[in-house]
Amino acid sequence: MRVDIVTIFPAFFDVLDLSLMGRARSNGVLDVRIHDLRDHAHDRHRTVDDTPYGGGAGMVMKPEPWGEALDAILADADDPLVVFPSPAGQVFRQSTAHELSEEQHLVFCCGRYEGIDQRVIDDTAGRSRTMMLSIGDYVLNGGESATMVVLEAVARLIPGMVGNPESLLHESHEQDGLLEYPVYTKPSSWRGHDVPPVLLSGHHGRVGEWRHAQQLERTRLVRPELLRAEDPRPADGEIGREPS
């Protein structure tokens, strides 16, 4: 998968050289390219923001640098999906991560200040698939953190990223949308807390039943709305649509 990230803080993404992400980049599973938006600002101060039309607090990211940056990326792309992290976007879920993991090329546009001039989004939508994506009902200083969250969730689903793919099947939101069951390792007793006896029994059937019961109970206590969802995955074709 190719991933392009446009940001005014390229160093933010140095973390991509660590852990599984770094190994995936070294092995060619991920081709991540970081672009400094300020390279497309041509005044002496490399300005990328200005005051908003209509008044109001804060600054808005200018369309000219974004237009140039995306022109350069899209000129060398084949049907990419351009993602604009935004609290105004559709909510990112595990089902969305699965869909994005099947893309060949993702472009992340990391906004700052009050956001990116809407004309950049409209212009991009006229020549590429676009998506506004929110990682939750809160506001961040910029799109970099949201991009990292989405990219990590997506990349680990790409074949070759995780050493044992079977481990991905037993995580939260994977089995009927339920939360993951509690996990334990050695020693069997620690600070007066014991591992549940069923996990020491060697009876795989009973272990499976216990884990499923724990998933249901944890989900009921923490995220009961997940138990009411008949199908947590979005309808076909949801990716690339503007939020309603």
Backbone hydrogen bonds in HBPLUS format (Angstrom, degrees):
<---DONOR---> <-ACCEPTOR-->    atom                        ^
c    i                          cat <-CA-CA->   ^        H-A-AA   ^      H-
h    n   atom  resd res      DA  || num        DHA   H-A  angle D-A-AA Bond
n    s   type  num  typ     dist DA aas  dist angle  dist       angle   num
A0031-ASP N   A0001-MET O   2.84 MM  30  6.10 161.9  1.87 163.9 163.0     1
A0002-ARG N   A0104-GLN O   2.96 MM 102  6.22 174.3  1.96 147.9 147.8     2
A0106-LEU N   A0002-ARG O   2.95 MM 104  6.41 157.4  2.00 158.3 162.4     3
A0003-VAL N   A0031-ASP O   2.81 MM  28  6.01 165.4  1.83 148.4 148.0     4
A0033-ARG N   A0003-VAL O   2.78 MM  30  6.19 158.5  1.82 163.5 170.4     5
A0004-ASP N   A0106-LEU O   2.91 MM 102  6.39 158.6  1.96 154.8 161.2     6
A0108-PHE N   A0004-ASP O   2.77 MM 104  6.22 161.9  1.80 162.2 166.0     7
A0005-ILE N   A0033-ARG O   2.92 MM  28  6.30 156.9  1.97 162.6 165.7     8
A0035-HIS N   A0005-ILE O   2.76 MM  30  5.96 162.4  1.79 172.7 169.8     9
A0006-VAL N   A0108-PHE O   2.92 MM 102  6.27 167.5  1.93 169.9 173.0    10
A0110-CYS N   A0006-VAL O   2.99 MM 104  5.97 165.2  2.01 162.9 166.5    11
A0007-THR N   A0035-HIS O   3.03 MM  28  6.33 161.3  2.07 171.1 175.7    12
A0037-LEU N   A0007-THR O   2.84 MM  30  5.48 164.8  1.86 136.0 141.3    13
A0012-PHE N   A0009-PHE O   2.98 MM   3  5.61 155.3  2.04 119.9 127.3    14
A0013-PHE N   A0010-PRO O   3.11 MM   3  5.93 157.1  2.16 121.9 126.3    15
A0014-ASP N   A0011-ALA O   3.08 MM   3  5.34 163.4  2.11 117.6 116.7    16
A0016-LEU N   A0013-PHE O   3.07 MM   3  5.66 164.2  2.09 114.3 119.3    17
A0017-ASP N   A0014-ASP O   3.06 MM   3  5.94 167.8  2.08 125.3 127.5    18
A0018-LEU N   A0015-VAL O   3.01 MM   3  5.54 165.6  2.03 120.3 122.9    19
A0022-GLY N   A0018-LEU O   2.85 MM   4  4.61 164.1  1.87 125.4 125.4    20
A0023-ARG N   A0019-SER O   3.12 MM   4  6.46 159.4  2.17 151.1 157.1    21
A0024-ALA N   A0020-LEU O   2.84 MM   4  6.00 155.0  1.91 147.4 154.5    22
A0025-ARG N   A0021-MET O   2.96 MM   4  6.23 151.0  2.04 149.5 157.0    23
A0026-SER N   A0022-GLY O   3.00 MM   4  6.24 156.4  2.06 145.8 152.3    24
A0027-ASN N   A0023-ARG O   2.87 MM   4  6.07 147.6  1.97 146.8 155.7    25
A0029-VAL N   A0024-ALA O   2.86 MM   5  4.96 129.3  2.12 153.2 157.4    26
A0030-LEU N   A0024-ALA O   3.19 MM   6  5.51 160.1  2.23 116.0 115.6    27
A0028-GLY N   A0025-ARG O   3.27 MM   3  5.17 152.9  2.35  96.4 104.4    28
A0039-ASP N   A0036-ASP O   2.98 MM   3  5.66 160.7  2.02 119.0 125.1    29
A0040-HIS N   A0037-LEU O   2.92 MM   3  5.71 164.9  1.95 122.3 127.4    30
A0041-ALA N   A0038-ARG O   3.12 MM   3  5.06 164.5  2.15 108.2 108.0    31
A0046-ARG N   A0043-ASP O   3.05 MM   3  5.24 162.1  2.08 111.5 117.1    32
A0062-LYS N   A0048-VAL O   2.82 MM  14  5.47 154.8  1.88 126.1 134.8    33
A0050-ASP N   A0060-VAL O   2.88 MM  10  5.51 148.2  1.99 147.1 156.4    34
A0060-VAL N   A0050-ASP O   2.82 MM  10  5.51 172.8  1.82 164.6 165.7    35
A0055-GLY N   A0052-PRO O   3.35 MM   3  5.69 152.0  2.43 127.0 126.8    36
A0114-GLU N   A0059-MET O   2.80 MM  55  5.68 161.5  1.83 169.9 175.5    37
A0061-MET N   A0115-GLY O   2.89 MM  54  6.10 175.6  1.89 164.0 163.8    38
A0117-ASP N   A0061-MET O   3.14 MM  56  5.81 152.5  2.22 146.6 149.8    39
A0067-GLY N   A0063-PRO O   2.74 MM   4  5.84 158.7  1.78 158.9 165.7    40
A0068-GLU N   A0064-GLU O   3.08 MM   4  6.31 165.2  2.10 155.7 158.1    41
A0069-ALA N   A0065-PRO O   2.95 MM   4  6.14 164.9  1.98 151.3 155.9    42
A0070-LEU N   A0066-TRP O   2.93 MM   4  6.05 170.1  1.94 155.8 158.2    43
A0071-ASP N   A0067-GLY O   2.87 MM   4  5.94 148.0  1.98 143.2 153.0    44
A0072-ALA N   A0068-GLU O   3.09 MM   4  6.30 161.3  2.13 150.6 153.7    45
A0073-ILE N   A0069-ALA O   3.20 MM   4  6.50 155.8  2.26 143.8 150.3    46
A0074-LEU N   A0070-LEU O   2.85 MM   4  5.84 172.1  1.85 154.3 157.0    47
A0075-ALA N   A0071-ASP O   3.02 MM   4  5.96 140.2  2.18 141.7 151.0    48
A0076-ASP N   A0073-ILE O   3.11 MM   3  5.58 150.0  2.20 109.6 118.1    49
A0081-LEU N   A0105-HIS O   3.02 MM  24  6.42 158.1  2.07 152.0 156.9    50
A0107-VAL N   A0081-LEU O   2.95 MM  26  6.17 155.9  2.01 151.9 150.3    51
A0082-VAL N   A0129-ARG O   2.89 MM  47  6.19 175.5  1.90 153.2 152.2    52
A0131-MET N   A0082-VAL O   2.87 MM  49  6.23 132.6  2.10 162.9 164.8    53
A0083-VAL N   A0107-VAL O   2.60 MM  24  5.86 170.1  1.61 172.4 176.0    54
A0109-CYS N   A0083-VAL O   2.93 MM  26  6.24 158.1  1.98 169.9 172.3    55
A0084-PHE N   A0131-MET O   2.77 MM  47  6.10 166.3  1.78 162.1 166.5    56
A0133-LEU N   A0084-PHE O   3.07 MM  49  6.15 155.7  2.13 130.8 137.2    57
A0086-SER N   A0133-LEU O   2.80 MM  47  5.60 160.7  1.84 133.6 138.9    58
A0089-GLY N   A0086-SER O   3.02 MM   3  5.34 164.6  2.04 116.5 118.4    59
A0090-GLN N   A0132-MET O   3.02 MM  42  6.35 139.5  2.19 144.9 134.7    60
A0134-SER N   A0090-GLN O   2.77 MM  44  5.62 171.8  1.78 147.8 147.6    61
A0092-PHE N   A0134-SER O   2.69 MM  42  5.77 154.9  1.76 174.2 171.5    62
A0096-THR N   A0093-ARG O   2.98 MM   3  5.10 122.5  2.32  97.8 112.6    63
A0097-ALA N   A0093-ARG O   3.00 MM   4  6.42 151.6  2.08 148.6 157.0    64
A0098-HIS N   A0094-GLN O   3.02 MM   4  6.39 152.4  2.10 149.0 155.5    65
A0099-GLU N   A0095-SER O   3.18 MM   4  6.49 156.9  2.24 142.3 147.8    66
A0100-LEU N   A0096-THR O   2.87 MM   4  6.14 165.3  1.89 157.9 161.9    67
A0101-SER N   A0097-ALA O   2.93 MM   4  6.04 143.6  2.07 144.0 153.6    68
A0102-GLU N   A0099-GLU O   3.16 MM   3  5.54 155.2  2.22 107.4 114.9    69
A0103-GLU N   A0100-LEU O   3.02 MM   3  5.31 163.4  2.05 111.0 116.3    70
A0143-GLY N   A0111-GLY O   2.91 MM  32  5.21 148.5  2.01 151.4 154.2    71
A0115-GLY N   A0112-ARG O   2.93 MM   3  5.37 147.5  2.03 140.2 139.8    72
A0120-VAL N   A0117-ASP O   2.92 MM   3  5.77 155.0  1.98 126.1 132.2    73
A0121-ILE N   A0118-GLN O   3.07 MM   3  5.30 116.6  2.49 101.7 115.8    74
A0122-ASP N   A0118-GLN O   2.98 MM   4  6.32 163.9  2.01 155.4 160.3    75
A0123-ASP N   A0119-ARG O   2.83 MM   4  5.81 157.8  1.88 139.0 145.6    76
A0124-THR N   A0120-VAL O   2.96 MM   4  6.06 158.6  2.01 144.5 150.5    77
A0125-ALA N   A0121-ILE O   2.94 MM   4  6.10 154.2  2.01 146.9 154.0    78
A0126-GLY N   A0123-ASP O   3.16 MM   3  5.25 139.3  2.34  96.3 107.7    79
A0127-ARG N   A0124-THR O   3.05 MM   3  5.52 163.3  2.08 112.8 118.2    80
A0128-SER N   A0124-THR O   2.90 MM   4  5.85 122.3  2.24 153.0 169.6    81
A0147-THR N   A0143-GLY O   2.89 MM   4  6.01 154.7  1.95 148.9 156.3    82
A0148-MET N   A0144-GLU O   3.00 MM   4  6.31 155.7  2.06 151.0 156.9    83
A0149-VAL N   A0145-SER O   3.05 MM   4  6.35 157.5  2.10 149.8 155.5    84
A0150-VAL N   A0146-ALA O   2.99 MM   4  6.24 171.1  2.00 156.4 158.0    85
A0151-LEU N   A0147-THR O   2.82 MM   4  5.90 166.5  1.84 152.5 157.1    86
A0152-GLU N   A0148-MET O   2.95 MM   4  5.99 163.1  1.98 147.6 151.9    87
A0153-ALA N   A0149-VAL O   3.09 MM   4  6.25 163.9  2.12 149.6 154.2    88
A0154-VAL N   A0150-VAL O   2.90 MM   4  6.04 151.8  1.98 150.6 158.8    89
A0155-ALA N   A0151-LEU O   2.78 MM   4  5.75 170.2  1.79 152.9 156.4    90
A0156-ARG N   A0152-GLU O   3.36 MM   4  6.27 162.0  2.40 142.4 145.5    91
A0157-LEU N   A0154-VAL O   3.02 MM   3  5.59 156.9  2.07 116.4 123.8    92
A0158-ILE N   A0155-ALA O   3.01 MM   3  5.35 161.7  2.05 112.7 118.7    93
A0161-MET N   A0158-ILE O   3.00 MM   3  5.65 155.2  2.07 149.5 150.2    94
A0167-SER N   A0164-ASN O   3.01 MM   3  5.83 153.7  2.08 125.2 131.1    95
A0168-LEU N   A0165-PRO O   3.00 MM   3  5.57 152.1  2.08 114.6 122.4    96
A0169-LEU N   A0166-GLU O   3.03 MM   3  5.50 156.6  2.08 112.7 119.8    97
A0174-GLU N   A0171-GLU O   3.23 MM   3  5.65 155.6  2.29 133.4 132.4    98
A0173-HIS N   A0178-LEU O   2.65 MM   5  5.06 158.1  1.69 141.7 149.4    99
A0178-LEU N   A0175-GLN O   3.02 MM   3  5.79 172.4  2.03 125.6 127.6   100
A0195-VAL N   A0188-SER O   2.87 MM   7  5.28 153.7  1.94 158.9 159.5   101
A0190-TRP N   A0193-HIS O   2.88 MM   3  5.19 163.7  1.90 143.8 148.6   102
A0193-HIS N   A0190-TRP O   2.86 MM   3  5.19 161.8  1.90 116.0 122.0   103
A0199-LEU N   A0196-PRO O   2.97 MM   3  5.81 147.3  2.08 126.9 134.0   104
A0200-LEU N   A0197-PRO O   2.91 MM   3  5.23 150.0  2.00 110.0 119.7   105
A0201-SER N   A0198-VAL O   3.27 MM   3  5.10 159.2  2.31  98.1 104.3   106
A0207-VAL N   A0203-HIS O   2.97 MM   4  6.21 158.7  2.02 155.3 162.3   107
A0208-GLY N   A0204-HIS O   2.92 MM   4  6.07 158.8  1.97 145.4 150.5   108
A0209-GLU N   A0205-GLY O   3.05 MM   4  6.33 155.2  2.12 145.6 152.2   109
A0210-TRP N   A0206-ARG O   2.90 MM   4  6.10 159.5  1.94 150.1 155.6   110
A0211-ARG N   A0207-VAL O   2.92 MM   4  6.15 163.7  1.95 153.0 157.2   111
A0212-HIS N   A0208-GLY O   3.05 MM   4  6.24 159.8  2.09 146.1 151.3   112
A0213-ALA N   A0209-GLU O   2.97 MM   4  6.18 158.4  2.02 147.5 153.7   113
A0214-GLN N   A0210-TRP O   2.89 MM   4  6.14 153.0  1.96 149.5 157.3   114
A0215-GLN N   A0211-ARG O   2.91 MM   4  6.18 149.8  2.00 146.0 154.4   115
A0216-LEU N   A0212-HIS O   3.02 MM   4  6.31 162.1  2.05 151.8 155.4   116
A0217-GLU N   A0213-ALA O   2.96 MM   4  6.18 161.6  2.00 148.4 153.5   117
A0218-ARG N   A0214-GLN O   2.87 MM   4  5.95 168.4  1.88 150.8 154.4   118
A0219-THR N   A0215-GLN O   2.96 MM   4  6.01 162.7  1.99 147.9 153.3   119
A0220-ARG N   A0216-LEU O   2.87 MM   4  5.99 153.6  1.94 143.7 151.5   120
A0221-LEU N   A0217-GLU O   3.03 MM   4  6.23 151.3  2.11 147.4 154.1   121
A0222-VAL N   A0218-ARG O   2.89 MM   4  5.97 161.9  1.92 153.7 158.7   122
A0223-ARG N   A0219-THR O   2.82 MM   4  4.96 135.4  2.02 124.3 138.6   123
A0226-LEU N   A0223-ARG O   2.97 MM   3  5.80 158.7  2.01 126.1 131.5   124
A0227-LEU N   A0224-PRO O   3.05 MM   3  5.51 143.5  2.19 111.0 120.3   125
A0228-ARG N   A0225-GLU O   3.19 MM   3  5.31 141.5  2.34  97.7 108.3   126
A0229-ALA N   A0226-LEU O   3.37 MM   3  5.24 148.1  2.48  93.1 101.9   127
A0238-GLU N   A0235-ALA O   3.18 MM   3  5.79 143.0  2.32 144.8 141.5   128
A0241-ARG N   A0238-GLU O   3.16 MM   3  5.77 162.7  2.20 136.0 136.7   129
